[in-house]
Amino acid sequence: MTDTRSLLATLLSQAAEDAGATLSTDEARDLLTEPPRREMGDIAFPCFVLSKQLRTSPAAIATTLCDAIAGAVSDAPALGGVNAAGPYLNFTVDSAYHAAGVLRAATDEGYGRGSEGEGQTIGIDFSSPNIAKPFGIGHLRSTSIGNALGNIFRMLGYRVVGINHLGDWGTQFGKLMFAYESWGNEEALVKDPITHLYDLYVRFHKAAEEDETLLDEGRAWFKRLEDGDEQATAYWQRFRDLSLREFERIYERLGVSFEHYWGEAYYNDMLAPLVEDLDRAGLTEVSDGAVVVDMSELDMPPCLIVKADGATLYATRDLAAARYRYEQLQFKQFLYIVGAEQTVHFRQVFEVLRRMNYSWAEDCHHIPFGRIHGISTRKGTLVFLDDILNKGKERVAEIMADKPFSDQERELITEQVTVGAVLFYDLSRNRIKNYDFDWDLMLRGLRPGESGQTGPYLQYTHTRLASLERQYIETHGELPDPAAVDYALLGEDAARALITHIEKFPELLRHAARDYEPAQVSRYAIEIAELFNSFYSGGHKVVSEDRALSAARITLANATRRTLATSLGLLGVPLPARM
């Protein structure tokens, strides 16, 4: 946040206190908005929030606050004045002073970075695909949202630890081992391990429909694995290694990484001690042979800890994982980026942790998200993410077929545009909402003369901004020193609107982190691109023979490009050098 808004928040907080109300600087800053009409001022403060405390009308409060801070406003070089208009305080700012403060900050490295997270750790459980199965489209949302939130929190100074809770344990591995023993092909496994393993898994279930004794064979193989059998363990390790290698290839395409691959199997040795601790704490009871924690007082089904046959469940592993993660990380917050359909599960898990008297249970948060619809399937009900990305590349290549790129450059750019289109489309929707996957909508803005609130549109805007910088350097030499620019030359409404939006970026990041909502960053990126394109197409030539005007406008363009690039980087959207 620039000094202007910080100053206003401080003045308003103090004036409210003098009037007998409580208003923190953070609250005041969050309430600052824009007047409905430009002639009313540049920044507005609504007084409704103080009406209940002061027991008077918002309009009267606005007058009181205006009188209280008028002197300080007149003494501040950044501010032009203040007036009360009904229930609002409207402030005008000195446009040149304001532009200088915002653009000098925004052209500096690390604009938007915060220090509030220093010394604190946030853990994020995200992606979590199943071993020996292809990386499906269903794992895209957890992966993209978790990665974006991690980037946002890192920007605010937190140490972020990303954990991939791989689905690498369970009876499905026994089934797969039997299938591989029965029908496996070593050559096919080496050539395309994931497809071969998935085909075997599908074949097993089809065969089991005809012969149910195969299910017993699968359970027997999994029992061998649980008992540490050498052959079963070797199969499990190989299937896991091959799967992880494939997953890491896809993560590389998406620009995603993790600090730890702590899958379900990682916690095997921690399960028995956990169940013992639950028993000792008097939290469990036996129901139909199963060990459960009763949740009836919360109007929830019981939390299953151990099945009647002695097997543990997802809740058991999540409880053990939570304890281990806190011991290792001492986290400030731990986020579970898992679909909304698991809401009850996490409510149960967090409640059990609270009953175990772990104070940090309050710092565990389920971050739910909606589903993706509208994609045709290749095999059964599983949609391969690789298929989606490769199909997208074909579309992008067709649209960009006439571009004069080398083969190597074309391959890189089509990959960057495709990944950017998919990730931005996913993250531009509020995470809790379901959405339809639509290539036509997601690639809008890629064709000449076409606009759209999409990743390609933003990537193209970034390349245009970078091109203007190169044009300036060719015309006038190196980019100007932001400290030597005449910011009075940026007085047009379109320029001031863009500067005001750039100013909001640091606060926007804090709001996105607070709400665990990457879509706020996506919307911000769209808005800043649209504001720049409106400025640029509105007759405001950036590079001209007028050196002073060009210096002012290229500084504005440079601040815009940097802020847009940071926004897209937080979302994982690649930035092509050319388009």
N, C-alpha and C positions, 0 to 999 in steps of 0.2 A: 504494500500500500504506500502511496506517495505521501509526502508531508501534508498536502492540502486536506485530505480526508482524515488523516490522523489528528491534525490540528482541530478540525471541526468536531470530531468525536470527543476530544479532550474538553473543548469549550462547552459543548452540550452537556457532558457528564457533570462538569462543575456547576453549571448554571442550574441543572435539575436538582442537584444536591442542595444548593443555596435556596431553592424554592421549596425544599422539603420532600423531594422525591429521590428514589434510588435508580440510577441509570449508569451502568458501567460503560466504559469507553468502547468495549467490544459490542455491547448492545446498541449503543449509539451509532457505531460504524456500520453495523448490519442493517440499520434502519434507513441509512442515507440512500436516497434514490434520485431520480431525475424528475423535474417538473414536467407536467403534461405538455407544456408549450415552451419553446426555446426562449421567448421573450420574458418569461416569468423568472428565469434564472438558470443556473447551471446545476445546482445541487439542492435537493429538497429534504427537509426533515419533517415527518408526520408526528404530530403531538398527541395522537389518540392514545398511545401506549402509556402516557403519563396521567391521563384523565382520571382513572380510578384512584391512583395514589393521591393526587392533589384535590380530588373531589370538585373539579371545576371543568368548564368546557375546554375542548382542545383549542378553540380559537383564542380563549383567554390565556391559555398556557403559552401559545405561540407569541402573543404580545409580550407576556412577562419575560420569556426567554430572549426575545428579540432585544428588549431594553437592556437585559442583563449582559448580553455579549456584544452589543453594538460597538462599544469602545474597543474591545479586543479585536473585533473584525476590522475596524478602520485602521488599526495599527499593524495588521498583518499584511505584508506585501503580496502574499498569494491571493488575498481576498479583495473583491471589489465592493462588497456591501451585503447587507442582509435586510430582509423585510418580512413582515408577517402577512400572510394572505390566507385568511380563514384559519383552518386548523394546521396550516403548514408554515414552516420557516423556509424561505427561499434565499439561497446564497448565490451571489455572482462571484466568479473568480477572475483574476487577472490572466487573460488568455496566454500571454507570452510567458509569464512567470510559471503558470501551470504547465504549459507545453514543455518548457525547459526542464522542470522537475521530473515530469513523466518520462520524456524521451531520453534524458540522460541516464535515468535508471534502467529503462528498457533496452538501451543499446549496450548495457554492461553485461558481462558474462554472469549467468546465474540469476537473471531477473525472475522473481517469483519465489526464489528459495527462502525457506524459513528456518528458524532455529528452535522452534518450540518442541521439536521431537528429539533434540540432542540428549544423548544418554538414555534413551528409551527404545525398547524393542517392540516391534509389531510382528507377530507370526501370521502367516497366511497359508491356509490349506486350500489348494486349488488344483484344477485339472483332473487328476486322479483317474486315469483310464484303467481299464482292466487288462492285465497281462494276457498274452496269447490271443488277443482280439485286436482288430484294426482300430486305429484312432478314429472314432466316429464323430459325426457332426454334433452329436449330443454333448460332446466334451468341449466344443468350441466356446460356449458362453462362460463356463467356469474358468477356462484358460484365459480368455481375453479380459474378463472382468477382474480376475485375480491379478493378472499381470499389470493392468492399468492402475488398480488400487495400490499395488506395491510401488509403482513408479511415483504415484502422487505422494504417498507417505514418505518415500525417500527424499522427494523434493522439499518436504517440510522438516527434514533433518533426522527422521527416525532411522534406526537400523531395522531393515526389513529382512525377515527370514522366510523365504518361500519354501513350502514343503509339499511334495507330490505324494499324496497318500495312495499309492498304487494299489489296485485291487489284485493282490498277488497271493491270495490264500482262499481256500474253500474247496468244497466238493467238486467244483467244476474242473479243478486240476486233476483230480482222480479220473474223471471222465476223459479228459484230454490224454492222460497217460495211457489209459486202456485203448483209446482210439489210435494213438500213435503206434502202440505195440501191434495193433491189429492191422492197420491200413497205412501207416506212415511210410513216407518215401524220403530217404536221406537227401537225394538230389534236389527234390522239390523244396525240402526244408532249407537247404543252403541257398537255393536260388531266390526264393520268396517266402521267408519263414512265416510271416504273419498271415498271409493269404492261405498258406498250406495248413497252418494250425487252426485257422478259423474254419476252413473247409472240413477239417477232421471233426471239429466240434459240432458243426451242423450235421455232418454225417452220423455222428454218434446219436444225436437226438432223434434223427429220423429212424435209425435202426432200433432205438429203444422203444419207439412207438409200436414196433412189431414184436420186440422181445424185451420185456420189462426186466429180465434177469441181468441185462447189461447195466442197469442202474446199480445193482449190487456189486457188479465188477468195478464200476467207478468208485463206489464208496470204499471198496476194499483197497483200491490203489491209494485213495486219499488217506486211509488209515495207515498204510505203509509209510506215506509221507510224514504223517504226524508222529509216527514211531521212529522216524529217523532212518528208514530203510535206504541203503546206499543207492540203489537203482532209481527209486522214486525221487530221492533228493537230487540226483544228477539230472534227471529229466526236468524237474522243477527249476533248477538253476539255469539250465540251458534255455528253456522256454522263456524264463524271465530275462536273461541276458539278451536274447534275440529280440524280444519285444521292446526292451528298453532302448536298444540300438535304433530300432525303427521309430520309436516315440521321439528320441532325441533328434532324428532327422527332421521330423515334422516341427518340433519346437524350434529348430534352427530356421525353418521357413517362416515361422511366425515371430521370430525374434524374442523367444521366451526362454528363460532359464530358471533353475531352482538351486537353492542352497543344499537341500537334502531330498533324496528319494527314500523317505521312510514309509514303506508300504505296510499293508496289514500284517504281513509276516514278521515285520521288525519287532512287533510287540508281543510275540508269542510267549516269551518267558515272563512277561509282566502280567499275564491274565490271571493265573492262579493266586498270586499275592493280592491282586485287586479284589477278587471274589472273597478271599479270606477277610480282607479289611472291611468289605461291605457287611459280611456276616457278623464280624466283631462289633461293628457299629450298630447292629440291630436293624439294619435297613432292608434286609431281604426276608422273603417268605417263600414257601413252596406252594405252587399252584399247578395242579395236574402234573406233578412231577418236575415242573420247571422252576428254576430260581428266578424270582422277579422282585422288583421294587414297586410297591403299590403306589399308584398315582391318582386314586379315585377322588381324593380331596381337591385335586386340580381339574377334575372332570376329564382326565386323560386315561387311556388304556395303560396297563402296567408296563413298566420298562423291563423287557426280557433280558436277563443276564446270562443264564445257562439253560439250554433246552433240556428236555426230559432225557435225551440220549447222551447228555454230557457235553454237547457241543456249545461253544461260545457264539456270540452274535455280534452284529455291527456295533451295538451299544457297548458291549464289553470292551471291544477294541478301541472305540472312541474314548471311553473313560480311561483306559490304560494309557492311550496316546496323550490325552490331555494332561495327565499327571506327569508323564515323562517330559512333555514339551515344556511345561512350566519349570520343572527341575532344571532343564537344560538352558532355557532361554530367559527365564524370569521376565516374561513379557508384560508389557503395559496393556496390550490388547492381543487377542487371538481371534482371527477371522476365518470362518468356514464358508467358502464360496461354493455353495451346493444348492441345487434346484429347490424351488419352493415346495415341491412335493415331500421334502424331508423336514418340513417345519416341526411337526410333532416329535419326530425323532430327536432333534436337537433340543427342543424344549425339555424332553425327558432327560437327556444326557446332562444338560446344564443344571436341572433340578437335582439330580443325584449328586453332582459335584457340590452343590450348595448344602445338601444334607450331610455331606462328608465334612462340612465346615471348612471348605477351601474358599477363602475370601476372594481369590482370583477368579472364581467361577463367574462373578459379575462382569469380568473383563473378556469373557468368551462370547462371541457374537456370530449368529448364523446370518449370512448375507445371502438371502434367497434371490432367485431370478426365474424368469419365465422360460417358456419353451420356444423352439424354432419350428415353424410349420412350413409346408409348401415345397418340400423337396422329395423328388421321386427316389425310390430305393433301388440299390443294385442287387443286393442279396438279402432275402428275408426282410427284416425291418431295420437293418443297420446301414447307415449312409456313411460312406468313407469320406473323411475330410480331404484326403488326397485327391479323390475323384472330383470333389467340388472345386478345389483350387485349380486342378488341371483343366477342367472344363472352363473355368473363368479365364485362364490364360489364353485358351483358344479364342474366346470372345474378344478379349483385349487385343490380341494379335490381329484379328480381323479388322477391328476398328482402327488400329494404328498401322495398317499394312502399308500406307503410302508415306510413312515417316522415313526420312533418310538416315536410318540407324544401321550400324554394322550388326552382324549376326549376334555378336557377343553383347553389344549394348542393347539390342532388341530383347534378348533373353532376360537380361537383368531388369530392364524397365517393365516388361510385361509381368514379370514376377512381382516387382514392387507395387505396381498398380493393382494387380489382382489381390495381393495380401492386404494392401491398404483399403481396397474397396470392401472386402469381407469384414475386416476388423472394425472399420469405421461404421459400417452399416450396423453391425452388432452392437457397438458401443454408443451409437447415437440414439438408441431406443432406451427408455428407462428400463433398468435391469429387471424390474419385477414384471414387466409386460411381455406377453407372448408376441411374436411377430412372424410374418410370412417372408421367407427367403425369396428374393426377386432380383434376378440379375439385371433386368432392364432398369429398375429403380437404382440399384446399387452402382451402376456404371454411368448414370447420367452425369453430364458435364465432361465426358471424355471426348465426345464428338465436337468438331468445330462449331461454334455458335450456340452450343448447348449449355445450359446451366442446371445445377442440381445440388442439393445439400448432401453431397457424397464425398467419399475419400478422394476419388479422382479429381473432383472440382477443387478440393483444397490442395491437393498435390500440384495441380496445374497453377493455382494462384501462387503457391510458394515458388515454383520455377519462374513465373512471371516476375515476381519481386526480385529474385536472384538475378534475373536477366537485366532488370533496371539498374541494379548495382553495378553489373559489368559495364553497362552502357555509360553510367556516370563516370566510372574509372577511365573508360576510353576517351570520354569528352573532357573531363576536368582533372584527371589524376586520381589519387587515392581518396577514399571516402573521407568526408569532413570530420574534424574533431567536434563531437557533440557540444563541447564547452564553448566553441567559437561560432555557433550557429545563431542567426538572427531569428528567434522564434516568433517575433511579431509578424513575420511573413506567413504564419500558419493560422490566420484569423478567420478563414472561411468556415462556415458551419460544418461542411463535410469533413474538414480536417479536425475541427474541435470534437466532433462526434467520435472520430477514430481515436483521437488521443484519450478521450474519456474512457473509451472501451479498453484501451491498452492499460490504463490505470487500474482497472478492475481485476486484472489477472491474478495478482497475489492473493487477493481476498477470495476470488473464485476458487482457487486451489484449496483453501481452508474449508470452504463450504462443501466442495466435492468430497473432501476427506471426512468431514463431519457427517455427511449423509451417505457415505460409501457409494457415491453415485458418479461413475465416470461420464455418464451422459451429460452432466453439467459442463465438463470440459469439451465434449463434442459440440454442444450447442454454442459454447463460447467461440470455438474455432470457426464454426459456420458464420457467426455474427461478425467476427473480425475480418474474415475474408470478404463478406458481402459489403461491409463498410469501406474496405479499401477499394474494392472493384467499383463501388458507387463513386468514390472520390476520383478514381483514375478515369472512369468513363464520363465523368461530369465536366470534362474540359480542363482538369488540373494536370497539365503536363508535368511530369516529374523531372525529366532531364531536358534542359533548354540552355540557350546561350546566357541566360541570366544566372550568373554564378551563385549569387546570394540566395535567390529563390530555389535554385536547384539543390543547394546545400541543405536548405531547410526541408524540402520535400523528400530528398533521398534519406535524410535522417529519420523522417517519419516512416518512409518505406522500409528502412532497415529495422526499425523498432517493431514494425508490423511483422516483417518476415521472421525475426527472431522469436517473437511471441507466438506466432503461428507454428513455427518449427518446434518450439518447446511443447506446445499443446499437442501436436500430432505425435511427438516423441513419447509423451506420457501415455498415449493411447496405443503405442506400438506401430503406428502408421509410418512406413518407410518414406523417405524423401528422394525421389528420382532427381538426378542432376538435369535431365532434359525430359520433355514430354512432347 
